[in-house]
């Protein structure tokens, strides 16, 4: 785990915590509102199966990390990550983003195409699609969110004991950061869909077939907005395929990374 300081255009700075694993082609893996732990296991699997060097930044405000007052939007966060790619001098990076992380990834693809070699959007947000609204999760209980976001809600991992005070603080911080970046209720960028027509990167749009937070019709519209993008459904998964069907997701993105990422399938759920 490394903490890197990024200077913003306005003179402010932000510390970004980054973990990495593996070696080979760089992959920038962006988590969604569930926080960095929601992609940690998938990051390890992807590094092992694809031979990639997987970087996982924690969005400031998530995972118990601080967020400066000036950092309040997805485009600003994408600018921070563009600077971070420069700091690390990474090239031919494949960005993989889930949920809000996909929105950040789309903005990053528009900001720093010279650093990127490809983009993979996994049940992403960010665009307006008439008739396909994103569900507002903030009024919902955890059980209600799980019912909408998992293909098999019974498989959602439950802790045998109540969360500690520290764990509750992290969860509360994640929720507050999600509200700041994405809005409460959720707000998309009405300009993003049109701007994606200028995205000139190989792009794969992957969607959990059972996602009821952001439905597959929204995902198809996302792919249609990006020139040459390919759309692929993941059976047996909802809004977070990296948690519910990680092997299937790994197989889907493997060829895109230049590796078959072959391995046993996910167990039935």
Residue frames as qw, qx, qy, qz and C-alpha x, y, z in Angstrom:
[[0.000, 0.889, 0.457, 0.000, 0.00, 0.00, 0.00],
 [0.433, 0.042, 0.045, 0.899, 1.33, 3.41, -1.05],
 [0.035, 0.863, 0.398, -0.310, 0.04, 6.90, -0.34],
 [0.466, 0.212, 0.313, 0.800, 0.74, 9.30, -3.19],
 [0.008, 0.683, 0.280, -0.675, 0.20, 13.07, -3.08],
 [0.393, 0.488, 0.556, 0.545, -1.36, 14.65, -6.15],
 [0.071, -0.371, -0.093, 0.921, -1.29, 18.40, -6.82],
 [0.359, 0.688, 0.631, -0.010, -4.46, 19.84, -8.34],
 [0.377, 0.554, 0.279, 0.687, -4.68, 22.65, -10.90],
 [0.226, -0.877, -0.176, -0.387, -6.02, 25.08, -8.31],
 [0.105, 0.649, -0.544, 0.522, -3.06, 24.58, -6.00],
 [0.753, -0.403, 0.323, -0.409, -4.67, 22.11, -3.63],
 [0.263, 0.372, -0.889, -0.035, -3.41, 18.61, -3.03],
 [0.870, -0.194, 0.065, -0.448, -4.88, 15.22, -2.17],
 [0.203, -0.409, 0.889, -0.040, -3.40, 12.00, -0.81],
 [0.842, 0.156, -0.245, -0.455, -4.46, 8.87, -2.69],
 [0.569, -0.360, 0.733, -0.094, -3.94, 5.40, -1.25],
 [0.716, 0.441, -0.413, -0.350, -2.97, 2.88, -3.94],
 [0.712, -0.290, 0.639, -0.002, -2.44, -0.86, -3.59],
 [0.593, 0.557, -0.458, -0.359, -0.91, -2.93, -6.37],
 [0.735, -0.209, 0.644, -0.031, -0.23, -6.55, -7.12],
 [0.828, 0.400, 0.369, 0.138, 1.22, -8.58, -9.97],
 [0.239, -0.525, 0.425, 0.697, 3.43, -7.50, -12.86],
 [0.375, 0.324, 0.740, 0.454, 2.98, -6.93, -16.56],
 [0.029, 0.498, 0.404, 0.767, 0.52, -4.70, -18.37],
 [0.019, 0.058, 0.509, -0.859, -0.86, -2.02, -16.03],
 [0.260, -0.562, -0.704, -0.347, -4.53, -2.18, -15.07],
 [0.086, -0.158, 0.331, -0.926, -6.20, 0.68, -13.18],
 [0.317, -0.410, -0.848, -0.114, -9.11, -0.89, -11.24],
 [0.154, -0.251, 0.160, -0.942, -11.69, 1.60, -9.96],
 [0.070, -0.323, -0.899, 0.286, -14.17, 0.64, -7.26],
 [0.220, -0.585, -0.450, -0.637, -17.73, 1.88, -6.90],
 [0.400, -0.636, 0.108, -0.651, -19.78, 2.97, -3.92],
 [0.920, -0.336, -0.198, -0.044, -19.18, -0.32, -2.10],
 [0.378, -0.843, 0.378, 0.049, -15.59, 0.80, -1.49],
 [0.249, 0.656, -0.701, -0.131, -12.13, -0.61, -2.23],
 [0.425, -0.198, 0.865, -0.176, -12.80, -3.96, -0.57],
 [0.757, 0.416, 0.336, -0.376, -15.41, -4.66, -3.25],
 [0.703, 0.657, -0.260, -0.080, -12.63, -5.06, -5.85],
 [0.276, -0.701, 0.656, -0.048, -9.77, -6.43, -3.71],
 [0.735, -0.058, 0.676, -0.015, -10.44, -10.11, -4.37],
 [0.728, 0.646, 0.231, 0.011, -11.00, -9.54, -8.07],
 [0.153, 0.904, -0.399, -0.031, -7.76, -7.56, -8.28],
 [0.453, -0.480, 0.751, 0.021, -5.85, -10.54, -6.92],
 [0.765, 0.275, 0.582, -0.010, -7.60, -12.97, -9.29],
 [0.556, 0.830, 0.029, -0.040, -6.97, -10.72, -12.28],
 [0.045, -0.820, 0.568, 0.056, -3.27, -10.34, -11.44],
 [0.563, -0.272, 0.780, 0.014, -2.87, -14.10, -11.08],
 [0.701, 0.375, 0.606, 0.000, -4.83, -15.14, -14.15],
 [0.524, 0.838, 0.144, 0.051, -4.01, -12.41, -16.66],
 [0.733, -0.010, 0.007, 0.680, -0.44, -11.57, -15.67],
 [0.103, 0.818, 0.154, 0.544, -1.38, -7.92, -15.26],
 [0.323, -0.032, -0.461, 0.826, -0.01, -5.37, -12.81],
 [0.241, -0.705, -0.589, -0.314, -3.22, -4.31, -11.08],
 [0.140, 0.107, -0.339, 0.924, -3.39, -0.93, -9.33],
 [0.282, -0.672, -0.671, -0.132, -6.34, -0.19, -7.03],
 [0.081, 0.275, -0.236, 0.929, -6.67, 3.44, -5.91],
 [0.147, -0.576, -0.736, 0.323, -9.03, 4.24, -3.04],
 [0.053, 0.706, 0.296, 0.642, -11.18, 7.21, -3.97],
 [0.146, 0.159, -0.475, 0.853, -10.52, 9.87, -1.30],
 [0.537, -0.202, 0.154, -0.804, -13.25, 9.68, 1.32],
 [0.918, -0.047, -0.283, -0.273, -13.69, 5.91, 0.94],
 [0.846, 0.035, -0.449, 0.285, -12.10, 3.23, 3.09],
 [0.590, -0.706, -0.203, 0.337, -11.54, 5.63, 5.98],
 [0.543, 0.082, 0.134, 0.825, -9.35, 7.97, 3.90],
 [0.001, 0.634, 0.242, -0.735, -9.67, 11.79, 4.00],
 [0.405, 0.598, 0.519, 0.457, -11.25, 13.82, 1.20],
 [0.204, -0.172, -0.075, 0.961, -10.27, 17.49, 0.76],
 [0.289, 0.596, 0.470, -0.583, -13.18, 19.94, 0.55],
 [0.279, 0.569, -0.332, -0.699, -12.39, 20.92, -3.05],
 [0.108, 0.138, -0.925, -0.338, -12.70, 17.34, -4.36],
 [0.466, 0.215, 0.526, -0.678, -16.45, 17.02, -4.91],
 [0.740, 0.465, 0.003, -0.486, -17.15, 15.54, -8.34],
 [0.906, 0.109, 0.373, 0.167, -16.38, 12.63, -10.64],
 [0.599, 0.744, -0.034, 0.296, -14.66, 14.84, -13.27],
 [0.151, -0.864, 0.420, -0.233, -12.39, 16.31, -10.58],
 [0.779, -0.362, 0.512, -0.020, -11.54, 12.81, -9.36],
 [0.859, 0.417, 0.213, 0.205, -10.78, 11.74, -12.94],
 [0.306, 0.877, -0.243, 0.281, -8.37, 14.69, -13.22],
 [0.508, -0.680, 0.510, -0.138, -6.64, 13.52, -10.03],
 [0.877, -0.046, 0.469, 0.093, -6.18, 10.06, -11.54],
 [0.671, 0.707, 0.014, 0.222, -4.90, 11.49, -14.82],
 [0.023, -0.869, 0.429, -0.245, -2.22, 13.30, -12.79],
 [0.716, -0.442, 0.530, -0.104, -1.50, 10.11, -10.88],
 [0.905, 0.315, 0.242, 0.150, -0.94, 8.14, -14.08],
 [0.416, 0.829, -0.220, 0.302, 1.56, 10.82, -15.08],
 [0.386, -0.755, 0.479, -0.228, 3.27, 10.63, -11.68],
 [0.811, -0.199, 0.550, -0.001, 3.64, 6.86, -12.02],
 [0.175, 0.557, -0.605, -0.542, 4.56, 7.27, -15.73],
 [0.554, 0.147, 0.816, -0.068, 2.16, 4.51, -16.75],
 [0.344, 0.368, -0.457, -0.733, 1.37, 3.85, -20.42],
 [0.478, 0.016, -0.787, -0.389, -0.97, 1.46, -22.26],
 [0.198, -0.017, 0.754, -0.626, -3.13, 1.28, -19.14],
 [0.346, -0.372, -0.748, -0.427, -6.39, -0.64, -19.21],
 [0.255, -0.161, 0.422, -0.855, -8.93, 1.04, -16.94],
 [0.372, -0.349, -0.842, -0.177, -11.60, -1.18, -15.39],
 [0.161, -0.136, 0.371, -0.904, -14.34, 0.58, -13.43],
 [0.200, -0.425, -0.882, -0.032, -17.42, -0.74, -11.63],
 [0.159, -0.806, -0.549, 0.156, -20.48, 1.42, -10.96],
 [0.052, -0.981, 0.019, 0.186, -19.26, 4.91, -10.03],
 [0.517, -0.482, 0.529, 0.469, -15.77, 3.66, -10.89],
 [0.535, 0.387, 0.625, 0.417, -16.97, 3.11, -14.45],
 [0.131, 0.961, 0.240, 0.046, -18.13, 6.73, -14.63],
 [0.346, -0.815, 0.327, 0.332, -14.70, 7.85, -13.41],
 [0.614, -0.105, 0.641, 0.449, -13.12, 5.55, -16.00],
 [0.451, 0.696, 0.489, 0.270, -15.15, 7.05, -18.85],
 [0.025, -0.998, 0.022, 0.054, -14.07, 10.56, -17.84],
 [0.516, -0.605, 0.490, 0.358, -10.47, 9.38, -17.50],
 [0.655, 0.243, 0.600, 0.390, -10.60, 7.91, -21.01],
 [0.305, 0.882, 0.278, 0.226, -11.59, 11.31, -22.36],
 [0.258, -0.946, 0.175, 0.088, -8.95, 13.15, -20.29],
 [0.296, -0.668, 0.657, 0.187, -5.89, 10.95, -20.76],
 [0.925, 0.336, 0.067, -0.166, -6.24, 8.80, -23.89],
 [0.461, 0.703, -0.524, 0.134, -2.47, 9.05, -24.45],
 [0.230, -0.469, 0.774, -0.358, -1.93, 7.10, -21.23],
 [0.728, 0.039, 0.546, -0.414, -4.61, 4.48, -21.81],
 [0.053, 0.223, -0.866, -0.445, -4.78, 1.40, -23.99],
 [0.359, -0.310, -0.798, -0.371, -8.34, 0.36, -23.27],
 [0.353, -0.198, 0.345, -0.847, -11.43, 0.85, -21.16],
 [0.352, -0.251, -0.896, -0.106, -13.71, -1.72, -19.49],
 [0.369, -0.268, 0.185, -0.870, -16.94, -0.42, -17.96],
 [0.286, -0.176, -0.937, 0.094, -18.67, -2.78, -15.52],
 [0.240, -0.718, -0.653, 0.023, -22.27, -1.81, -14.64],
 [0.337, -0.009, -0.094, 0.937, -21.19, 1.82, -14.89],
 [0.049, 0.825, 0.490, -0.278, -23.08, 5.02, -14.18],
 [0.319, -0.375, 0.166, 0.855, -22.70, 8.58, -15.40],
 [0.049, -0.080, -0.534, -0.840, -24.92, 9.01, -18.48],
 [0.513, 0.237, 0.365, -0.740, -28.60, 9.85, -18.85],
 [0.066, -0.051, -0.904, -0.420, -30.65, 7.14, -20.55],
 [0.537, -0.068, 0.025, -0.840, -34.38, 7.95, -20.95],
 [0.870, -0.084, -0.270, -0.404, -36.52, 5.15, -19.57],
 [0.844, -0.022, -0.451, 0.289, -33.63, 3.60, -17.65],
 [0.225, -0.851, 0.229, -0.416, -33.18, 5.56, -14.40],
 [0.438, 0.232, -0.749, 0.439, -30.55, 4.59, -11.85],
 [0.599, -0.610, -0.514, -0.066, -32.14, 3.46, -8.58],
 [0.106, -0.723, 0.335, -0.595, -31.67, 5.84, -5.67],
 [0.694, -0.101, -0.683, 0.207, -30.14, 3.60, -3.00],
 [0.108, 0.319, -0.471, 0.815, -29.91, 6.21, -0.25],
 [0.597, -0.301, 0.161, -0.726, -33.44, 5.72, 1.17],
 [0.883, 0.004, -0.417, -0.214, -33.01, 1.92, 1.06],
 [0.719, -0.564, 0.399, -0.075, -31.86, -0.51, 3.72],
 [0.108, -0.519, 0.811, 0.248, -28.86, -2.76, 3.10],
 [0.497, 0.164, 0.851, -0.043, -31.18, -5.73, 2.53],
 [0.532, 0.740, 0.303, -0.279, -33.14, -3.76, -0.08],
 [0.183, 0.795, -0.477, -0.328, -29.94, -2.75, -1.86],
 [0.292, -0.288, 0.902, 0.134, -28.75, -6.36, -1.91],
 [0.584, 0.419, 0.670, -0.184, -32.09, -7.52, -3.34],
 [0.488, 0.835, 0.066, -0.244, -31.66, -5.11, -6.25],
 [0.158, 0.827, -0.515, -0.159, -27.94, -5.46, -6.84],
 [0.271, -0.343, 0.898, 0.045, -27.32, -9.23, -6.51],
 [0.541, 0.079, -0.677, -0.492, -28.46, -11.99, -8.84],
 [0.694, -0.315, -0.648, 0.020, -28.71, -14.28, -5.83],
 [0.234, -0.755, 0.210, -0.576, -29.24, -12.13, -2.72],
 [0.895, -0.437, 0.009, -0.088, -28.93, -15.20, -0.49],
 [0.855, 0.155, -0.120, 0.480, -25.25, -15.43, -1.50],
 [0.055, 0.848, -0.174, 0.497, -24.46, -11.96, -0.13],
 [0.600, 0.037, -0.632, 0.490, -21.74, -12.52, 2.52],
 [0.458, -0.784, -0.108, -0.405, -23.00, -11.70, 6.00],
 [0.176, 0.486, -0.671, 0.532, -20.72, -11.14, 8.97],
 [0.570, -0.332, -0.748, 0.073, -21.38, -13.50, 11.93],
 [0.365, -0.542, -0.459, 0.602, -21.11, -10.55, 14.31],
 [0.134, 0.952, 0.267, -0.064, -22.20, -6.90, 14.23],
 [0.554, 0.594, -0.105, 0.574, -19.76, -4.39, 12.74],
 [0.525, -0.369, -0.326, 0.694, -17.38, -2.66, 15.11],
 [0.004, 0.887, 0.196, -0.418, -17.53, 1.07, 15.68],
 [0.203, -0.527, 0.503, 0.654, -14.53, 1.50, 13.37],
 [0.249, 0.194, 0.844, 0.433, -16.19, -0.59, 10.64],
 [0.132, 0.791, 0.588, -0.102, -19.40, 1.43, 10.95],
 [0.098, -0.799, 0.088, 0.586, -17.37, 4.63, 10.61],
 [0.217, -0.244, 0.700, 0.635, -15.80, 3.37, 7.36],
 [0.191, 0.475, 0.825, 0.240, -19.19, 2.33, 5.97],
 [0.024, 0.868, 0.376, -0.322, -20.62, 5.71, 6.89],
 [0.168, -0.648, 0.341, 0.660, -17.69, 7.45, 5.24],
 [0.261, 0.072, 0.810, 0.520, -18.18, 5.40, 2.06],
 [0.136, 0.701, 0.699, 0.040, -21.83, 6.39, 1.93],
 [0.067, -0.870, -0.111, 0.476, -21.03, 10.07, 2.51],
 [0.227, -0.441, 0.549, 0.673, -18.33, 10.06, -0.19],
 [0.252, 0.324, 0.829, 0.379, -20.68, 8.38, -2.67],
 [0.081, 0.843, 0.505, -0.165, -23.25, 11.12, -2.02],
 [0.144, -0.768, 0.166, 0.601, -20.65, 13.83, -2.62],
 [0.200, -0.281, 0.699, 0.626, -19.28, 12.42, -5.88],
 [0.031, 0.236, 0.867, 0.437, -22.44, 10.97, -7.36],
 [0.350, -0.270, -0.114, -0.890, -25.19, 13.01, -5.72],
 [0.060, -0.274, -0.905, 0.320, -27.94, 12.17, -3.26],
 [0.891, 0.193, 0.405, -0.069, -30.20, 11.30, -5.03],
 [0.645, -0.085, 0.498, 0.574, -27.91, 10.11, -7.85],
 [0.333, 0.849, -0.002, -0.409, -27.11, 12.68, -10.52],
 [0.780, 0.191, 0.390, 0.451, -25.66, 11.79, -13.90],
 [0.156, -0.486, 0.249, 0.823, -23.79, 14.14, -16.22],
 [0.617, 0.632, 0.384, -0.269, -26.17, 15.13, -19.03],
 [0.327, 0.819, -0.372, -0.290, -23.17, 16.01, -21.24],
 [0.437, -0.445, 0.770, 0.133, -21.28, 12.72, -20.87],
 [0.744, 0.324, 0.584, -0.015, -23.25, 10.66, -23.39],
 [0.534, 0.845, 0.026, -0.010, -22.51, 13.11, -26.22],
 [0.079, -0.843, 0.529, 0.060, -18.88, 13.53, -25.17],
 [0.718, -0.218, 0.658, 0.061, -18.34, 9.77, -25.34],
 [0.763, 0.625, 0.168, -0.014, -18.62, 10.02, -29.14],
 [0.275, 0.863, -0.411, 0.106, -15.05, 11.37, -29.01],
 [0.659, -0.508, 0.553, -0.048, -13.71, 8.41, -27.02],
 [0.680, 0.567, -0.436, -0.163, -11.15, 6.70, -29.25],
 [0.191, -0.459, 0.844, -0.200, -10.16, 3.72, -27.09],
 [0.485, -0.080, -0.844, -0.214, -10.95, 0.03, -27.43],
 [0.388, -0.238, 0.428, -0.781, -13.89, -0.32, -25.04],
 [0.379, -0.207, -0.897, -0.099, -15.74, -3.26, -23.51],
 [0.456, -0.315, 0.203, -0.807, -18.99, -2.65, -21.65],
 [0.365, -0.063, -0.925, 0.087, -19.78, -5.54, -19.28],
 [0.483, -0.319, 0.111, -0.808, -23.06, -5.85, -17.41],
 [0.174, 0.014, 0.931, -0.321, -24.51, -8.22, -14.86],
 [0.202, -0.283, -0.762, -0.547, -27.60, -9.74, -16.44],
 [0.387, -0.621, -0.680, 0.031, -29.59, -9.35, -13.20],
 [0.243, -0.069, -0.243, 0.936, -28.56, -5.79, -12.33],
 [0.099, -0.758, -0.619, -0.182, -31.65, -3.97, -11.06],
 [0.299, -0.685, -0.117, 0.654, -29.74, -0.89, -9.84],
 [0.203, 0.620, -0.370, -0.661, -28.60, 0.03, -13.35],
 [0.843, 0.227, 0.453, -0.181, -30.36, -2.28, -15.78],
 [0.619, -0.044, 0.587, 0.520, -28.80, -3.90, -18.87],
 [0.389, 0.788, 0.415, 0.235, -30.74, -1.56, -21.17],
 [0.166, -0.965, 0.141, 0.149, -28.74, 1.30, -19.67],
 [0.586, -0.441, 0.554, 0.395, -25.57, -0.68, -20.35],
 [0.598, 0.407, 0.570, 0.389, -26.47, -1.21, -24.00],
 [0.175, 0.964, 0.174, 0.102, -27.04, 2.54, -24.34],
 [0.414, -0.792, 0.341, 0.291, -23.61, 3.14, -22.79],
 [0.627, -0.100, 0.623, 0.457, -21.96, 0.87, -25.35],
 [0.458, 0.686, 0.491, 0.279, -23.89, 2.49, -28.19],
 [0.039, -0.994, -0.021, 0.101, -22.57, 5.93, -27.15],
 [0.395, -0.676, 0.523, 0.338, -18.92, 4.84, -27.57],
 [0.628, 0.594, -0.381, -0.330, -17.58, 4.25, -31.10],
 [0.583, 0.368, -0.724, -0.002, -16.72, 0.60, -31.63],
 [0.344, -0.359, 0.698, -0.515, -17.56, -0.48, -28.06],
 [0.504, -0.063, -0.834, -0.218, -18.61, -4.07, -27.46],
 [0.579, -0.376, 0.271, -0.671, -21.35, -5.04, -25.01],
 [0.508, 0.070, -0.859, 0.019, -21.33, -8.30, -23.02],
 [0.692, -0.510, 0.009, -0.510, -23.72, -9.68, -20.42],
 [0.136, 0.309, -0.883, 0.327, -22.48, -11.70, -17.43],
 [0.695, -0.356, -0.498, -0.377, -25.05, -14.37, -16.47],
 [0.745, -0.396, -0.482, 0.237, -25.53, -15.09, -12.78],
 [0.413, -0.140, -0.240, 0.867, -24.46, -11.61, -11.71],
 [0.003, -0.893, -0.444, 0.068, -26.03, -8.30, -10.76],
 [0.099, 0.990, -0.041, 0.096, -24.51, -4.87, -10.15],
 [0.243, -0.782, 0.574, 0.005, -21.19, -6.16, -8.76],
 [0.932, 0.263, -0.235, -0.083, -20.02, -9.04, -11.00],
 [0.363, 0.568, -0.640, 0.370, -16.54, -8.85, -9.46],
 [0.369, -0.318, 0.672, -0.558, -18.08, -10.08, -6.19],
 [0.797, 0.101, 0.367, -0.468, -20.79, -12.41, -7.44],
 [0.918, 0.340, 0.191, 0.074, -19.16, -13.91, -10.54],
 [0.196, -0.833, 0.388, 0.342, -15.46, -12.97, -10.43],
 [0.530, -0.153, 0.735, 0.394, -14.23, -15.86, -12.58],
 [0.472, 0.645, 0.574, 0.175, -16.79, -15.11, -15.29],
 [0.086, 0.985, 0.002, -0.150, -15.81, -11.44, -15.24],
 [0.404, -0.619, 0.556, 0.379, -12.14, -12.37, -15.37],
 [0.565, 0.176, 0.725, 0.352, -12.77, -14.54, -18.42],
 [0.348, 0.853, 0.387, 0.034, -14.69, -11.70, -20.08],
 [0.001, 0.973, -0.179, -0.143, -11.92, -9.13, -19.61],
 [0.713, -0.371, 0.485, 0.345, -8.99, -11.52, -20.11],
 [0.647, 0.397, 0.454, 0.467, -8.95, -11.51, -23.94],
 [0.118, 0.967, 0.136, 0.179, -9.30, -7.72, -23.85],
 [0.409, -0.838, 0.338, 0.126, -6.07, -7.62, -21.81],
 [0.461, 0.626, -0.619, -0.113, -4.29, -9.92, -24.23],
 [0.027, -0.237, 0.940, -0.243, -4.67, -12.97, -21.98],
 [0.500, -0.280, -0.706, -0.415, -7.36, -15.68, -21.98],
 [0.308, -0.362, 0.507, -0.720, -7.41, -15.53, -18.16],
 [0.705, -0.107, -0.623, -0.322, -8.61, -19.12, -18.25],
 [0.064, -0.221, 0.782, -0.579, -9.70, -20.78, -15.08],
 [0.068, -0.362, -0.927, 0.073, -12.50, -22.70, -13.42],
 [0.207, -0.570, -0.399, -0.688, -15.94, -21.17, -13.61],
 [0.290, -0.328, 0.434, -0.788, -17.66, -19.60, -10.64],
 [0.038, 0.165, 0.964, -0.203, -19.61, -22.07, -8.52],
 [0.208, -0.540, -0.636, -0.510, -23.37, -22.17, -9.12],
 [0.027, 0.011, 0.461, -0.887, -25.35, -19.73, -6.96]]
